[in-house]
Amino acid sequence: MISNVVVESGVDARARKASGLFIAVRFQVNGKEHCARFGYRGANLIQWEGNRKIEKGSGKLLYTGSLSLSPSKTIGIGGNVCPWATEACIRSCVEHNGNGKIPNVQLARIARKAAFSGAQKVFCDLLEQELTVADQIACDAGKPIGVRLNCFSDIPWEKHIGLGKFHDLCFYDYSKGWSRLRTGFHLGDSDADLGLGKLCFPNYRICFSSIGVGEDWARVERYLRRGGTVAVVFFDRNNPGVTKCAYNQQLPREYRGFRVIDGDKTDDRFHDEQGVIVGLRLKSPSWREWDFATQSGFPIDWRSVQIAN
């Protein structure tokens, strides 16, 4: 249980040449106090190493940085950073896997979320400072740097940060927020109702996420046919597994006429081909969550569907 959250921000009086911007966070977890500081004399908001999934790049990026916030609603901290999340994806969130089981990693993600919720303006200013440094490094190296700002969240960063000015950074995200699309070409009325369009920044690619079977497919199919990419979570009833064993699951080569690429081989969604499904394996933290997810319709049992069709 998180309680007694205190967030302080501003300009450190000890700063000289640097801007001195900082955010200090203090909170209690089950009665034990935890402190964190970001910016001046503190940690970076963006992690430039240490996330094993992010490190699985395509080779087209110099390296990739990620911003990891505690996902969805965190009890004791205001705001929901996954406003379009469903119950099934919350309970199957990969945030609970890998390093996410380490207490200090969880505390760091909680601290970053508290910083964003409690000092959003300063948070975004610090984020822009870090992105500016990365952009210059990429420019000097002659190779773009990847940035995933929503590692476990779904925040419309285009509303908070001027992403278009970072010419040597390749931003990419997964999102269930179809409303984040803007009209970038002529659309018919039916397409406009589905919220289809293009983001206004050429250096920001969003791989939209299907919520599973049902009515959502009509929108997914339209977007795929227009060259977009959509992530679909599959599970393989012939090779079920949780945590690390989840990677034993096979993915279909195609689904409903669209080619499926293995989204677990690389995290670089910026350089995906157009009009393909990004297949992801269901990675539940336990068999209980596996059963809940598979019964919810969020992940697709592709073998049964293929046979039924």
N, C-alpha and C positions, 0 to 999 in steps of 0.2 A: 504494500500500500504506500503510495507516494503522498507526502504531506509537507506543509510548511515550505512551499516553493517561494524563493525570493530571487528576483532577477534585477541586477543593477547594470547600467550601461552608461557610456559617455566617453569623454576624453580624459585619459590618465594625465595628471598634472606632471608626472615625471618624464613624459614624452618630450623629445627634442625635435629631431629631424622627421621622425615618423609621425603619422597622423595621430597616433595614440588612442584610436578607437578600441574599445574593449566591451565585452559582456561578461559579467560574473554571475554564476548561477549557484544557488545553494538550495538543497532540498533534503528531505529525509525519506528513506526507504525502510519501512518496518522499524521505525524509531532510530535508525542509524543515519547520521548526517553524511552527505556527499557534496563536495564542492568542485566546480569546474570553471575555467576561465578561457575565453576565446578572444583572439585579436592581439592587441599589444600585451606583451609578456604572458601570452597564453598560447593555447593550441590553435591550429588551423581548423576551420569548419570543414573543409574538403580534405578527404584522405587520399593521398596520392599513391598509396601502396597499402597492402595488408588485406584487401578483399579478394579472396581467391577467385570468385566468379568474375569480378571486374578485370582481374589480371589475365583472364582468358580472352585476349584480343585477337583481331584478325590479321595483325601485322601491318595494317595500313595506318595505324596511329602510333605516335611516339610512345605514349602511355596514356592511361586513363585515370581520372580522378572521380571520386564518388562522394556524395553527401548522404549520410545515413541518419535519418531521424527515426525515433520510435514511431511505428506506424499507427494509423487509424486513431482511435480515441485512447489516450493514456489516462487512466484514472488518476486524478489529482492535478492534471495539467490541462488547461483550457485549449479548445480548438480540436478540430478533426482534420488531420493532414491527408486523409484518404476519403474524401466526401462521397465518392462513387462506389466505395467498396461494398461487397455483399457479405453476408454472414459466412458463406462457404469460403470465400477467398481470404477473409480475416483469419479463420481457423486453420487454413492451409498455408498461411503466409510463410515464405522461406526465411523470414526474419528470425524464425525460431531455430533454424538449422545452422550447422557449421559453427563459426565463431559467435553466432548469436546466443549460444548456450553459455558463453563465458560471462560471468557477472559484470566484470569491468567494461566489457563491450556493450552490454545492455545499459549500464549506467551512463556511458558516453552518449549513446543514442538518445536516452531520456534527457540528458543535459542539453543536447543540441535542440531538441524539440522545445524544451522549456525556454531556451534562448530565443528561438524563432517566435514562440507564442508571446513571450513577455517583452521583447525588444525588437520587433520586426523591422523597423526602419534601420537601426544600427546593424542588425543581422544582415540585411541586404547590402548595406554599405561595405561591411567586412567581406561579404561574398564577392562583391565587385572588385575589391582590392586584390583578393586572391586570384580571381579570374584574369585580371589585368596582368599580373606577374606571369601566369601560365601562358597567356596569349603572346607575351614577348618572348618567352622561352621557345614556344613553338615557331614563332617567326624567325628567330635566330637559327633554329635547328633545320628549318626548311621542311618540317613535317608536322602535320596537325596533331594536337592533343585532344583526346576524347574526354568528355565530362558528362557524367550522369548525375543530375541534381536530385532525382527522385529514385534513390536506391530502394527505399521501402515506403515511400510516400507518393502522393499524387497531387502535387501543388502546381498550379498554372504559373510557372516561373516567368512566362512572357509578360505577365501582368505586374511583376515585381522588379524585373531587371532588364536593362537594355541589351538583350542577348545579341542583337545584330551587329554591335560594334566590335565584337570579338571575332575578327576575321579568320584567325588561325586556330580556333577551337571548334570542335565538332560536338554539339550537344545532342544527346539522345535520351529518350525515356520510354517507358511503358505507361499507358494511361487508359482508364476506363471512362474518362471524361470526354465524350464525343463532342460536347459543346465547346471544347477548346479549339475546334477546327474553325477557320475563318474562310469565307468565300474568296477563292483566288481565281476562279474561272466561272463562266456562265453555267448556272445550274437550273435544271427544271424544278418546278414546284415540289415534286415528290422527293427530289434529292435534297432540296433545301430543308424540307421537313425532317430529314434524317440527320441534318447538321453536317453534311459532307462538304468539304472544301480543302483548303491548304493553309498551313500556318504561314505567317507573314515573314518568317525568318528562314533563309535558305540554309543556315548552319544549325538548324534545330529540326531533328526528325523525331516524330512520335510514332511508336508502334502501338496501335490501339489494341485493347484487350477484349476478347469476347467473354461474355459472362456465362457462356455455355450454350446448350441447345435451346430451341424455342424461337420466339419472335426476334431475338437479337440477330439471327442469321441473315435476315433480309438486309439489314444495314451493313453487316460485315461483307456480304457478297457484293453489294454496290461499291463499297470502298475498295475491295480487292480488284474489281474490274476497272476501277479508275487508277490503278497503279499503287494503291496504298499497301501497307503491310499490317497484318493483324496477328497478334499472339493468341494461340489457342492451347489450352492445357489439355493434354491427353493422358489417359491411363491405359495400361495394358493388362487385361485380366489374366493373360497367360503368364505374365511375369510381374506380379504385384510386388511392391516393396516400399518401405518408408526410409527416411533419412538417406544414407549413402546407397542403400540397396535400391532406391528409387531409380537410379541411373541404369539399372538392368532392364528397365522397360524399353521396348521398341516403339518407334514412332511410325506412323503411316508414311508412305512415299507421297501420297496425295490424299486430299480429303475434299469431297464434293466437287471434283474437277479442278482443284487448285493444288499446285505443288507445295509440299511441306518441306521446309528446311529445318535442320536441327538447331534450335535456338540455344541449346545447352553447350554446343561446341565453342561458341564465342559469344561474348556479351556485346560486341560491336554491332548495334542495330543501325548505325548511321550508314553503313555500306551494304545493307541488304539489297537484294534484287527487288524490283517492283512487282507488285501483284502476287506475292507469295505469303503463305501462312507460316508464321514462326512457331514451330511446334515445341512445346515445353512439357516436360514430364511432371506429373503430379508428385510433389515432394512434401508429404505430410510428416509432422514430427512424431506421430504415433499411429497405431492401428485404429484407435478410436477416432481420431481426426480423419484418417483415411476413409473409414466407413461413412462418416458424416459427409465428407466431400463427394464421394462417389455416388451417394444416394441423393445429393442435392441437385445433380445435373450440371454443376459447374465444370468439372472435367469430363471429357468425352471418352467413352469406351469405344475407341475407334474400330476395334475388331467386330463388335456386335453391330455397329452402324454399317460397316462395310458389307457384312454378311446380309444384313437386312435390306440393303439397297440392291 
